[in-house]
Amino acid sequence: MLFKVIYGGKKKLIKVDEVDYSSLIKEVKKKFSIKQKDLVLQDDTGVEVDEDVFTDVLEERSRDVLWRVIDQDSECTVLDSCSSHSDTLVLTPNHPETDDRAEPSMKRPRFDEAFEAKQFVSEILKEKAGGLAVLAEYNEHGKLTDSTRRQLVNIVVAYITEKEGRVPSKETKTRCALGIVTLCPSLKDPYSRTGYEHFYDPKSNQGYISWRLKTVSRRSKSQSTRNARSSAASDDEGNGGPTANRANRNYLEKQLDGDQCKEAISFMSHCADKDQIFEKMKLTFKHRQQLIHDAEKSSTALSVFPRFLDTKGLVLQDFDIKFGTETASRLLEQWDTLKPKIIAEAKTLNSNLYLNSLLAAGTGQNLECEWQGWDSDMSCLLLLAFLLPPSAGGRNNSTKISIKEAMDHVVQFHKACCSLTEYVEKTEGLQPHLLAVGSAKNAIHEFYIVLDGKLLPCQAKSSLSAFDELFKAYFVFSVSYPHSLNAMFTFVQTTIYKIGCGTVRETPRVKDLRAKLLN
């Protein structure tokens, strides 16, 4: 079969012996010398079409389907002009800013749209088996457990696939997502623009509904294997996360540059006056940020500004300058309200020994075993790792570490009598973590931030304040979150500190947990 392809202004005829997903992608790469490993195929509704449903979509929607083949560097569209006598595909560059077919930005739903969507979902639940039980649970408790929420999604997806096949339209999925959060307001994400993106996001084609549709597709095509694609949140680093090069806010009246900046840096190296050190660090903030965001020089930040290694509070000052005191104080101010909600949500999870130990320590209960864990606040913070468990290790690495292993990226214990130097020499990786030094996990005398093989002393004396300082270090030194705990740190960033809301990519789990804790 011949496909007429236009890419980058060049026209070519591509012959594909077997019309399947792999052959089409392979020939497009070959003819246009595309070295990008991962290409994504979407239909005209913006739905990502995997290999296992490609042929089904061709059979079900053979006429006038607009396809999109997307790589990371450019986006191009494949226009299927198929009719009963034609099998021609046209591949043309697609620039969202000029293409009339580009997806418009999402708008808040109108009242009539929301009401109609609510009725639509309500009728589905009344009609389908198990739906009335979902409604009864919500009416009684004002919320849904995770298992009931999954059942709700399963019922809705079963209905729309029954009506539209395995590839429902984007409009139908959006309608269902809007209807769910309108019918059950406590499921709505208060920080997102529409409130339903964790159920279905038309822009990214992510959410519980899309996930369920893919599961249904895999099960119905048991002989096909799907090329797993990781929606790595690290792809959004620099777009609202800790590595973003934010514009300098007007918290500082004066900044040094040139020779004056060099003199201040030299002065700090020999100064013993803490107040003078803080003042000079404030005056060199802009220079330090430029250094940290310079890929070639960022690794020298701690050698150029070595007072981070012996002066407590400098990380906190830089974060205050960057975001302001209101943002900087949010975790400590909100913790007393947030903590019991985290514990209550964690109690709904399937229990295991380590989870139960953290819950017991978080609630201040006396453990009947010899296990000596963290204090109440640190135990509760670590419960977030259970509520937002580690994801796989990246696009080409499907390894998934345990929750207990992931917690080492947050805090590690070190006996007060043991050598700190030996510990630091054994550490690997750039991501910062806390080193808690004391006689026991619940009796810590000193906290350090371990960063790039060096120890930064924390001003904090409590575990909560130490975690606050650790989180701020990611932004002060522009370091990405560890992939295994990206969801957890993103939740802390957007939900607690309210940094980058609307610009940081959040998984549906993050949005769902926020809805549960804040509604």
VOGUSE-578972 format. One record per residue (C-alpha): x, y, z. Coordinates in nm, 2 decimals. Layout:
# residues N
<east->X; north->Y; up->Z> .
...
//
This chain:
# residues 519
<east->0.00; north->0.00; up->0.00> .
<east->0.13; north->0.35; up->-0.09> .
<east->0.11; north->0.65; up->0.14> .
<east->0.17; north->1.00; up->0.01> .
<east->0.37; north->1.17; up->0.28> .
<east->0.46; north->1.54; up->0.32> .
<east->0.71; north->1.63; up->0.60> .
<east->0.91; north->1.95; up->0.64> .
<east->0.80; north->2.07; up->0.29> .
<east->0.92; north->1.74; up->0.12> .
<east->0.69; north->1.50; up->-0.05> .
<east->0.76; north->1.13; up->-0.07> .
<east->0.57; north->0.81; up->-0.15> .
<east->0.61; north->0.55; up->0.12> .
<east->0.53; north->0.19; up->0.04> .
<east->0.41; north->-0.02; up->0.34> .
<east->0.37; north->-0.39; up->0.27> .
<east->0.17; north->-0.46; up->0.58> .
<east->-0.06; north->-0.18; up->0.70> .
<east->0.01; north->-0.19; up->1.08> .
<east->0.13; north->0.05; up->1.34> .
<east->0.49; north->-0.06; up->1.35> .
<east->0.54; north->-0.07; up->0.98> .
<east->0.40; north->0.28; up->0.93> .
<east->0.61; north->0.43; up->1.21> .
<east->0.92; north->0.25; up->1.09> .
<east->0.89; north->0.37; up->0.73> .
<east->0.81; north->0.73; up->0.83> .
<east->1.13; north->0.73; up->1.04> .
<east->1.33; north->0.57; up->0.76> .
<east->1.22; north->0.80; up->0.48> .
<east->1.25; north->1.12; up->0.67> .
<east->1.56; north->1.02; up->0.87> .
<east->1.38; north->1.08; up->1.20> .
<east->1.62; north->0.97; up->1.48> .
<east->1.38; north->1.03; up->1.77> .
<east->1.30; north->0.70; up->1.92> .
<east->0.95; north->0.76; up->2.05> .
<east->0.67; north->0.87; up->1.82> .
<east->0.31; north->0.91; up->1.93> .
<east->0.01; north->0.85; up->1.70> .
<east->-0.31; north->1.03; up->1.78> .
<east->-0.65; north->1.04; up->1.60> .
<east->-0.85; north->1.35; up->1.52> .
<east->-0.99; north->1.37; up->1.87> .
<east->-0.65; north->1.39; up->2.03> .
<east->-0.66; north->1.03; up->2.17> .
<east->-0.33; north->0.85; up->2.17> .
<east->-0.37; north->0.53; up->1.95> .
<east->-0.15; north->0.25; up->2.07> .
<east->-0.03; north->-0.04; up->1.85> .
<east->-0.29; north->-0.28; up->1.99> .
<east->-0.58; north->-0.07; up->1.87> .
<east->-0.44; north->0.09; up->1.55> .
<east->-0.60; north->-0.16; up->1.31> .
<east->-0.93; north->-0.15; up->1.49> .
<east->-0.94; north->0.22; up->1.46> .
<east->-0.87; north->0.19; up->1.08> .
<east->-1.16; north->-0.05; up->1.05> .
<east->-1.41; north->0.14; up->1.27> .
<east->-1.33; north->0.49; up->1.15> .
<east->-1.19; north->0.45; up->0.79> .
<east->-1.32; north->0.78; up->0.65> .
<east->-1.17; north->1.12; up->0.70> .
<east->-0.96; north->1.05; up->1.01> .
<east->-0.70; north->1.32; up->1.10> .
<east->-0.40; north->1.14; up->1.24> .
<east->-0.11; north->1.31; up->1.43> .
<east->0.24; north->1.17; up->1.45> .
<east->0.43; north->1.36; up->1.73> .
<east->0.79; north->1.35; up->1.83> .
<east->0.96; north->1.55; up->2.11> .
<east->1.11; north->1.81; up->1.87> .
<east->0.83; north->1.87; up->1.63> .
<east->0.47; north->1.78; up->1.57> .
<east->0.33; north->1.67; up->1.23> .
<east->-0.01; north->1.55; up->1.13> .
<east->-0.11; north->1.25; up->0.92> .
<east->-0.43; north->1.31; up->0.73> .
<east->-0.61; north->0.99; up->0.64> .
<east->-0.79; north->1.07; up->0.32> .
<east->-0.91; north->0.72; up->0.29> .
<east->-1.23; north->0.65; up->0.11> .
<east->-1.37; north->0.33; up->-0.03> .
<east->-1.12; north->0.36; up->-0.32> .
<east->-0.82; north->0.53; up->-0.16> .
<east->-0.56; north->0.45; up->0.10> .
<east->-0.36; north->0.77; up->0.10> .
<east->-0.21; north->0.93; up->0.40> .
<east->-0.07; north->1.28; up->0.39> .
<east->0.18; north->1.39; up->0.65> .
<east->0.22; north->1.76; up->0.70> .
<east->0.39; north->1.98; up->0.96> .
<east->0.15; north->2.10; up->1.22> .
<east->0.22; north->2.42; up->1.42> .
<east->-0.04; north->2.48; up->1.69> .
<east->-0.01; north->2.86; up->1.67> .
<east->-0.11; north->2.86; up->1.30> .
<east->-0.31; north->2.54; up->1.25> .
<east->-0.68; north->2.59; up->1.26> .
<east->-0.71; north->2.23; up->1.39> .
<east->-0.50; north->2.30; up->1.69> .
<east->-0.67; north->2.21; up->2.01> .
<east->-0.81; north->2.52; up->2.19> .
<east->-0.73; north->2.59; up->2.55> .
<east->-0.96; north->2.44; up->2.81> .
<east->-1.24; north->2.66; up->2.94> .
<east->-1.45; north->2.63; up->3.25> .
<east->-1.77; north->2.44; up->3.17> .
<east->-2.09; north->2.64; up->3.16> .
<east->-2.37; north->2.56; up->3.40> .
<east->-2.59; north->2.40; up->3.14> .
<east->-2.30; north->2.18; up->3.02> .
<east->-2.23; north->2.07; up->3.38> .
<east->-2.59; north->2.00; up->3.45> .
<east->-2.64; north->1.79; up->3.14> .
<east->-2.31; north->1.60; up->3.20> .
<east->-2.43; north->1.53; up->3.56> .
<east->-2.76; north->1.39; up->3.44> .
<east->-2.57; north->1.18; up->3.18> .
<east->-2.35; north->1.01; up->3.44> .
<east->-2.64; north->0.98; up->3.69> .
<east->-2.85; north->0.79; up->3.43> .
<east->-2.55; north->0.56; up->3.36> .
<east->-2.52; north->0.47; up->3.73> .
<east->-2.89; north->0.41; up->3.77> .
<east->-2.89; north->0.19; up->3.46> .
<east->-2.58; north->-0.02; up->3.51> .
<east->-2.52; north->-0.28; up->3.78> .
<east->-2.33; north->-0.15; up->4.08> .
<east->-2.41; north->0.21; up->4.00> .
<east->-2.68; north->0.26; up->4.27> .
<east->-2.43; north->0.13; up->4.53> .
<east->-2.19; north->0.40; up->4.42> .
<east->-2.45; north->0.67; up->4.45> .
<east->-2.56; north->0.54; up->4.79> .
<east->-2.21; north->0.55; up->4.93> .
<east->-2.16; north->0.91; up->4.81> .
<east->-2.49; north->1.02; up->4.95> .
<east->-2.42; north->0.86; up->5.29> .
<east->-2.06; north->0.97; up->5.34> .
<east->-2.01; north->1.27; up->5.10> .
<east->-1.71; north->1.10; up->4.94> .
<east->-1.60; north->0.77; up->4.78> .
<east->-1.33; north->0.52; up->4.88> .
<east->-1.06; north->0.44; up->4.62> .
<east->-1.22; north->0.11; up->4.54> .
<east->-1.56; north->0.27; up->4.48> .
<east->-1.41; north->0.55; up->4.27> .
<east->-1.25; north->0.28; up->4.05> .
<east->-1.59; north->0.11; up->4.03> .
<east->-1.75; north->0.43; up->3.92> .
<east->-1.49; north->0.48; up->3.64> .
<east->-1.53; north->0.12; up->3.53> .
<east->-1.91; north->0.15; up->3.51> .
<east->-1.88; north->0.47; up->3.30> .
<east->-1.62; north->0.33; up->3.07> .
<east->-1.82; north->0.01; up->3.02> .
<east->-2.12; north->0.22; up->2.91> .
<east->-1.93; north->0.45; up->2.66> .
<east->-1.74; north->0.16; up->2.50> .
<east->-2.06; north->-0.02; up->2.46> .
<east->-2.21; north->0.28; up->2.28> .
<east->-1.90; north->0.40; up->2.08> .
<east->-1.66; north->0.11; up->2.07> .
<east->-1.31; north->0.09; up->2.22> .
<east->-1.21; north->0.44; up->2.10> .
<east->-1.48; north->0.68; up->2.23> .
<east->-1.46; north->1.04; up->2.12> .
<east->-1.28; north->1.31; up->2.32> .
<east->-1.61; north->1.49; up->2.37> .
<east->-1.77; north->1.19; up->2.53> .
<east->-1.48; north->1.14; up->2.77> .
<east->-1.48; north->1.50; up->2.87> .
<east->-1.86; north->1.49; up->2.92> .
<east->-1.81; north->1.19; up->3.16> .
<east->-1.53; north->1.35; up->3.36> .
<east->-1.74; north->1.67; up->3.40> .
<east->-2.04; north->1.47; up->3.50> .
<east->-1.86; north->1.28; up->3.76> .
<east->-1.72; north->1.58; up->3.95> .
<east->-2.05; north->1.76; up->3.92> .
<east->-2.25; north->1.47; up->4.05> .
<east->-1.98; north->1.41; up->4.33> .
<east->-1.84; north->1.75; up->4.41> .
<east->-1.59; north->1.62; up->4.67> .
<east->-1.40; north->1.44; up->4.38> .
<east->-1.33; north->1.78; up->4.21> .
<east->-0.98; north->1.91; up->4.21> .
<east->-1.00; north->2.26; up->4.36> .
<east->-0.67; north->2.37; up->4.21> .
<east->-0.72; north->2.27; up->3.84> .
<east->-0.90; north->2.49; up->3.60> .
<east->-1.19; north->2.27; up->3.53> .
<east->-1.17; north->2.04; up->3.83> .
<east->-1.20; north->1.71; up->3.63> .
<east->-0.86; north->1.67; up->3.46> .
<east->-0.76; north->1.38; up->3.69> .
<east->-1.06; north->1.19; up->3.55> .
<east->-0.99; north->1.30; up->3.19> .
<east->-0.76; north->1.57; up->3.06> .
<east->-0.83; north->1.64; up->2.69> .
<east->-0.49; north->1.81; up->2.63> .
<east->-0.28; north->1.52; up->2.75> .
<east->-0.53; north->1.23; up->2.71> .
<east->-0.45; north->1.13; up->3.07> .
<east->-0.67; north->1.05; up->3.36> .
<east->-0.86; north->0.76; up->3.52> .
<east->-1.10; north->0.73; up->3.22> .
<east->-0.81; north->0.70; up->2.97> .
<east->-0.63; north->0.45; up->3.19> .
<east->-0.93; north->0.23; up->3.21> .
<east->-0.99; north->0.25; up->2.84> .
<east->-0.63; north->0.13; up->2.78> .
<east->-0.68; north->-0.15; up->3.02> .
<east->-1.00; north->-0.26; up->2.84> .
<east->-0.81; north->-0.24; up->2.51> .
<east->-0.53; north->-0.46; up->2.64> .
<east->-0.76; north->-0.72; up->2.77> .
<east->-0.96; north->-0.74; up->2.45> .
<east->-0.65; north->-0.78; up->2.24> .
<east->-0.47; north->-1.05; up->2.44> .
<east->-0.25; north->-1.15; up->2.14> .
<east->-0.11; north->-0.80; up->2.10> .
<east->0.17; north->-0.65; up->2.31> .
<east->0.17; north->-0.28; up->2.39> .
<east->0.48; north->-0.07; up->2.38> .
<east->0.47; north->0.09; up->2.73> .
<east->0.53; north->0.46; up->2.74> .
<east->0.62; north->0.64; up->3.06> .
<east->0.46; north->0.97; up->3.11> .
<east->0.77; north->1.08; up->3.31> .
<east->0.69; north->1.39; up->3.51> .
<east->1.05; north->1.49; up->3.48> .
<east->0.96; north->1.59; up->3.12> .
<east->0.81; north->1.89; up->3.27> .
<east->1.11; north->2.00; up->3.47> .
<east->1.18; north->2.36; up->3.41> .
<east->0.81; north->2.43; up->3.35> .
<east->0.71; north->2.52; up->3.70> .
<east->0.91; north->2.26; up->3.89> .
<east->1.23; north->2.32; up->4.10> .
<east->1.45; north->2.35; up->3.79> .
<east->1.26; north->2.63; up->3.64> .
<east->1.46; north->2.95; up->3.58> .
<east->1.22; north->3.19; up->3.73> .
<east->1.23; north->3.56; up->3.68> .
<east->1.39; north->3.75; up->3.97> .
<east->1.11; north->3.88; up->4.18> .
<east->1.13; north->4.23; up->4.33> .
<east->1.21; north->4.13; up->4.69> .
<east->1.56; north->4.28; up->4.67> .
<east->1.64; north->4.65; up->4.63> .
<east->2.01; north->4.60; up->4.55> .
<east->2.22; north->4.34; up->4.38> .
<east->2.59; north->4.33; up->4.33> .
<east->2.76; north->4.25; up->4.00> .
<east->3.10; north->4.26; up->3.84> .
<east->3.40; north->4.34; up->4.07> .
<east->3.17; north->4.43; up->4.36> .
<east->3.01; north->4.08; up->4.35> .
<east->3.35; north->3.91; up->4.34> .
<east->3.47; north->4.12; up->4.64> .
<east->3.16; north->4.02; up->4.84> .
<east->3.21; north->3.65; up->4.76> .
<east->3.58; north->3.68; up->4.87> .
<east->3.48; north->3.86; up->5.18> .
<east->3.23; north->3.59; up->5.29> .
<east->3.50; north->3.32; up->5.26> .
<east->3.69; north->3.48; up->5.56> .
<east->3.41; north->3.65; up->5.75> .
<east->3.31; north->3.52; up->6.10> .
<east->3.02; north->3.76; up->6.15> .
<east->2.70; north->3.57; up->6.08> .
<east->2.49; north->3.89; up->6.01> .
<east->2.75; north->4.00; up->5.75> .
<east->2.74; north->3.66; up->5.58> .
<east->2.36; north->3.67; up->5.55> .
<east->2.37; north->4.03; up->5.42> .
<east->2.64; north->3.95; up->5.15> .
<east->2.45; north->3.63; up->5.05> .
<east->2.14; north->3.85; up->5.00> .
<east->2.34; north->4.10; up->4.78> .
<east->2.48; north->3.82; up->4.56> .
<east->2.15; north->3.63; up->4.52> .
<east->2.10; north->3.72; up->4.15> .
<east->2.46; north->3.61; up->4.07> .
<east->2.41; north->3.28; up->4.25> .
<east->2.09; north->3.21; up->4.06> .
<east->2.26; north->3.27; up->3.73> .
<east->2.54; north->3.04; up->3.83> .
<east->2.30; north->2.76; up->3.94> .
<east->2.11; north->2.78; up->3.62> .
<east->2.42; north->2.77; up->3.40> .
<east->2.46; north->2.40; up->3.30> .
<east->2.84; north->2.43; up->3.27> .
<east->2.89; north->2.61; up->3.61> .
<east->2.61; north->2.48; up->3.83> .
<east->2.82; north->2.21; up->3.98> .
<east->3.05; north->2.48; up->4.13> .
<east->2.78; north->2.65; up->4.33> .
<east->2.89; north->2.51; up->4.67> .
<east->3.26; north->2.58; up->4.60> .
<east->3.18; north->2.94; up->4.50> .
<east->2.95; north->2.99; up->4.80> .
<east->3.10; north->2.75; up->5.06> .
<east->2.92; north->2.92; up->5.35> .
<east->2.62; north->2.70; up->5.28> .
<east->2.83; north->2.42; up->5.43> .
<east->2.88; north->2.59; up->5.77> .
<east->2.61; north->2.85; up->5.81> .
<east->2.26; north->2.75; up->5.91> .
<east->1.96; north->2.93; up->5.75> .
<east->2.11; north->3.03; up->5.42> .
<east->1.89; north->2.79; up->5.22> .
<east->1.58; north->2.93; up->5.40> .
<east->1.69; north->3.29; up->5.31> .
<east->1.74; north->3.22; up->4.94> .
<east->1.40; north->3.05; up->4.92> .
<east->1.24; north->3.35; up->5.10> .
<east->1.40; north->3.58; up->4.84> .
<east->1.28; north->3.36; up->4.56> .
<east->0.92; north->3.31; up->4.66> .
<east->0.84; north->3.54; up->4.96> .
<east->0.77; north->3.47; up->5.32> .
<east->0.40; north->3.39; up->5.27> .
<east->0.49; north->3.10; up->5.04> .
<east->0.78; north->2.99; up->5.26> .
<east->0.57; north->2.96; up->5.57> .
<east->0.28; north->2.75; up->5.43> .
<east->0.39; north->2.40; up->5.53> .
<east->0.44; north->2.50; up->5.90> .
<east->0.12; north->2.70; up->5.91> .
<east->-0.10; north->2.44; up->5.75> .
<east->0.05; north->2.12; up->5.90> .
<east->-0.18; north->2.09; up->6.21> .
<east->-0.48; north->2.09; up->5.98> .
<east->-0.33; north->1.87; up->5.71> .
<east->-0.17; north->1.61; up->5.93> .
<east->-0.48; north->1.44; up->6.06> .
<east->-0.63; north->1.43; up->5.71> .
<east->-0.32; north->1.25; up->5.58> .
<east->-0.34; north->1.00; up->5.86> .
<east->-0.71; north->0.94; up->5.80> .
<east->-0.66; north->0.88; up->5.43> .
<east->-0.36; north->0.65; up->5.50> .
<east->-0.58; north->0.43; up->5.72> .
<east->-0.79; north->0.34; up->5.42> .
<east->-0.49; north->0.18; up->5.25> .
<east->-0.42; north->-0.20; up->5.25> .
<east->-0.23; north->-0.25; up->5.57> .
<east->0.12; north->-0.38; up->5.61> .
<east->0.38; north->-0.39; up->5.89> .
<east->0.57; north->-0.07; up->5.78> .
<east->0.25; north->0.13; up->5.71> .
<east->0.10; north->0.03; up->6.04> .
<east->0.42; north->0.13; up->6.22> .
<east->0.42; north->0.48; up->6.05> .
<east->0.05; north->0.52; up->6.14> .
<east->0.11; north->0.42; up->6.50> .
<east->0.40; north->0.67; up->6.53> .
<east->0.20; north->0.94; up->6.34> .
<east->-0.09; north->0.91; up->6.59> .
<east->0.15; north->0.90; up->6.89> .
<east->0.05; north->0.55; up->6.99> .
<east->0.30; north->0.34; up->7.19> .
<east->0.42; north->0.05; up->6.98> .
<east->0.42; north->-0.29; up->7.14> .
<east->0.71; north->-0.41; up->6.93> .
<east->1.08; north->-0.32; up->6.95> .
<east->1.06; north->-0.12; up->6.63> .
<east->1.17; north->0.23; up->6.69> .
<east->1.06; north->0.46; up->6.41> .
<east->1.05; north->0.83; up->6.33> .
<east->0.87; north->1.08; up->6.54> .
<east->0.50; north->1.17; up->6.47> .
<east->0.56; north->1.45; up->6.21> .
<east->0.82; north->1.26; up->6.00> .
<east->0.61; north->0.94; up->6.01> .
<east->0.31; north->1.13; up->5.88> .
<east->0.52; north->1.30; up->5.60> .
<east->0.64; north->0.95; up->5.50> .
<east->0.28; north->0.83; up->5.47> .
<east->0.26; north->1.05; up->5.16> .
<east->0.49; north->0.80; up->4.99> .
<east->0.22; north->0.53; up->5.05> .
<east->-0.06; north->0.76; up->4.93> .
<east->0.15; north->0.86; up->4.62> .
<east->0.36; north->0.55; up->4.57> .
<east->0.68; north->0.53; up->4.36> .
<east->0.64; north->0.51; up->3.98> .
<east->0.87; north->0.32; up->3.74> .
<east->1.22; north->0.44; up->3.69> .
<east->1.18; north->0.63; up->3.36> .
<east->1.11; north->0.60; up->2.98> .
<east->1.35; north->0.31; up->2.92> .
<east->1.37; north->0.16; up->3.27> .
<east->1.06; north->-0.01; up->3.41> .
<east->1.22; north->-0.09; up->3.74> .
<east->1.00; north->0.01; up->4.03> .
<east->1.15; north->0.05; up->4.38> .
<east->0.97; north->-0.03; up->4.70> .
<east->0.81; north->0.25; up->4.91> .
<east->1.06; north->0.18; up->5.19> .
<east->1.35; north->0.22; up->4.94> .
<east->1.20; north->0.54; up->4.81> .
<east->1.19; north->0.69; up->5.16> .
<east->1.57; north->0.70; up->5.16> .
<east->1.53; north->0.98; up->4.91> .
<east->1.36; north->1.18; up->5.19> .
<east->1.55; north->1.09; up->5.51> .
<east->1.81; north->0.85; up->5.64> .
<east->1.91; north->0.79; up->5.99> .
<east->2.27; north->0.81; up->6.12> .
<east->2.39; north->0.71; up->6.46> .
<east->2.54; north->1.00; up->6.65> .
<east->2.85; north->0.80; up->6.74> .
<east->2.94; north->0.71; up->6.37> .
<east->3.15; north->0.91; up->6.13> .
<east->2.97; north->1.16; up->5.91> .
<east->3.26; north->1.16; up->5.67> .
<east->3.23; north->0.79; up->5.60> .
<east->2.86; north->0.83; up->5.53> .
<east->2.91; north->1.11; up->5.28> .
<east->3.18; north->0.92; up->5.09> .
<east->2.93; north->0.64; up->5.03> .
<east->2.64; north->0.86; up->4.91> .
<east->2.56; north->0.87; up->4.54> .
<east->2.33; north->1.08; up->4.33> .
<east->2.26; north->1.45; up->4.31> .
<east->1.92; north->1.47; up->4.46> .
<east->1.93; north->1.61; up->4.82> .
<east->1.80; north->1.41; up->5.11> .
<east->1.79; north->1.46; up->5.49> .
<east->2.05; north->1.30; up->5.72> .
<east->1.90; north->1.27; up->6.07> .
<east->2.17; north->1.23; up->6.33> .
<east->2.08; north->1.11; up->6.68> .
<east->2.06; north->0.82; up->6.92> .
<east->1.74; north->0.69; up->6.76> .
<east->1.51; north->0.78; up->6.48> .
<east->1.27; north->0.95; up->6.73> .
<east->1.55; north->1.12; up->6.91> .
<east->1.73; north->1.33; up->6.65> .
<east->1.98; north->1.60; up->6.76> .
<east->2.09; north->1.74; up->6.43> .
<east->1.96; north->1.75; up->6.07> .
<east->2.17; north->1.79; up->5.75> .
<east->2.09; north->1.81; up->5.39> .
<east->2.31; north->1.58; up->5.18> .
<east->2.37; north->1.74; up->4.84> .
<east->2.62; north->1.64; up->4.58> .
<east->2.84; north->1.46; up->4.83> .
<east->2.84; north->1.75; up->5.08> .
<east->2.66; north->1.82; up->5.41> .
<east->2.46; north->2.14; up->5.46> .
<east->2.36; north->2.19; up->5.82> .
<east->1.99; north->2.26; up->5.88> .
<east->1.87; north->2.54; up->6.10> .
<east->1.57; north->2.31; up->6.18> .
<east->1.55; north->2.13; up->6.51> .
<east->1.23; north->1.94; up->6.44> .
<east->1.16; north->1.69; up->6.17> .
<east->0.88; north->1.90; up->6.01> .
<east->1.11; north->2.20; up->5.98> .
<east->1.39; north->1.98; up->5.84> .
<east->1.16; north->1.85; up->5.57> .
<east->1.06; north->2.21; up->5.50> .
<east->1.42; north->2.30; up->5.45> .
<east->1.48; north->1.99; up->5.23> .
<east->1.20; north->2.08; up->5.00> .
<east->1.33; north->2.43; up->4.97> .
<east->1.68; north->2.31; up->4.88> .
<east->1.54; north->2.16; up->4.56> .
<east->1.44; north->2.51; up->4.44> .
<east->1.74; north->2.69; up->4.59> .
<east->1.99; north->2.46; up->4.40> .
<east->1.76; north->2.39; up->4.10> .
<east->1.76; north->2.01; up->4.14> .
<east->1.49; north->1.78; up->4.00> .
<east->1.29; north->1.56; up->4.22> .
<east->1.38; north->1.19; up->4.24> .
<east->1.17; north->1.01; up->3.99> .
<east->1.04; north->0.75; up->4.24> .
<east->0.90; north->1.03; up->4.46> .
<east->0.81; north->1.28; up->4.19> .
<east->0.44; north->1.26; up->4.27> .
<east->0.49; north->1.31; up->4.64> .
<east->0.71; north->1.62; up->4.60> .
<east->0.48; north->1.76; up->4.33> .
<east->0.19; north->1.72; up->4.57> .
<east->0.38; north->1.91; up->4.84> .
<east->0.48; north->2.18; up->4.59> .
<east->0.14; north->2.25; up->4.43> .
<east->-0.10; north->2.16; up->4.72> .
<east->0.09; north->2.29; up->5.02> .
<east->0.33; north->2.56; up->4.90> .
<east->0.11; north->2.64; up->4.59> .
<east->0.40; north->2.69; up->4.36> .
<east->0.36; north->2.63; up->3.99> .
<east->-0.01; north->2.55; up->4.01> .
<east->-0.14; north->2.51; up->3.65> .
<east->0.21; north->2.48; up->3.50> .
<east->0.35; north->2.17; up->3.66> .
<east->0.24; north->1.84; up->3.52> .
<east->0.04; north->1.65; up->3.79> .
<east->-0.06; north->1.29; up->3.78> .
<east->-0.43; north->1.20; up->3.84> .
<east->-0.32; north->1.05; up->4.17> .
<east->-0.19; north->1.38; up->4.29> .
<east->-0.51; north->1.57; up->4.19> .
<east->-0.72; north->1.30; up->4.34> .
<east->-0.54; north->1.31; up->4.68> .
<east->-0.57; north->1.69; up->4.68> .
<east->-0.94; north->1.66; up->4.62> .
<east->-0.98; north->1.42; up->4.91> .
<east->-0.77; north->1.62; up->5.16> .
<east->-0.90; north->1.97; up->5.07> .
<east->-1.27; north->1.90; up->5.02> .
//
